[in-house]
């Protein structure tokens, strides 16, 4: 597996391990206001869906979850980065890793988000929400911002989406 480097941090993307459950919960708890916080039990039940970025010392600094919807679609959920490490590109890196896992399997990756600019910057595009399953556990707007539905496929990826700039 390829190691990702930032100016101040080297991180390795990988699947989450049982010992990561508490740390993932902590990251979600301190995530963006729209992040759905999961209990330890919910994370344990879904652990095989979580991806993490880990420092050489073993600390998990970012996480995201992949939720298979059907044979063609996977939802990206629970993207979170340690507040102390924000601004180092780790959110982009964990989403890229998720894209690589899903797009490599010839599936569409989609998300419901209040941050469309971020997801466009990593290769997502606006998608008609009527073509995707509705999530009743998500608000349709937050602080006056509408929830957007975005998706990415192998065709929507371009080399420019992998730049760190």
Secondary structure as UniProt FT lines:
FT   STRAND          3..6
FT   TURN            7..8
FT   STRAND          9..15
FT   HELIX           18..20
FT   HELIX           21..29
FT   TURN            33..34
FT   HELIX           40..45
FT   HELIX           47..49
FT   STRAND          50..55
FT   TURN            56..57
FT   STRAND          60..68
FT   STRAND          73..81
FT   HELIX           83..85
FT   TURN            86..87
FT   HELIX           90..103
FT   TURN            104..106
FT   STRAND          108..113
FT   HELIX           116..121
FT   TURN            122..123
FT   STRAND          125..126
FT   HELIX           129..131
FT   TURN            136..137
FT   STRAND          141..142
FT   TURN            143..144
FT   STRAND          145..146
FT   STRAND          148..152
FT   HELIX           154..156
FT   HELIX           159..162
//
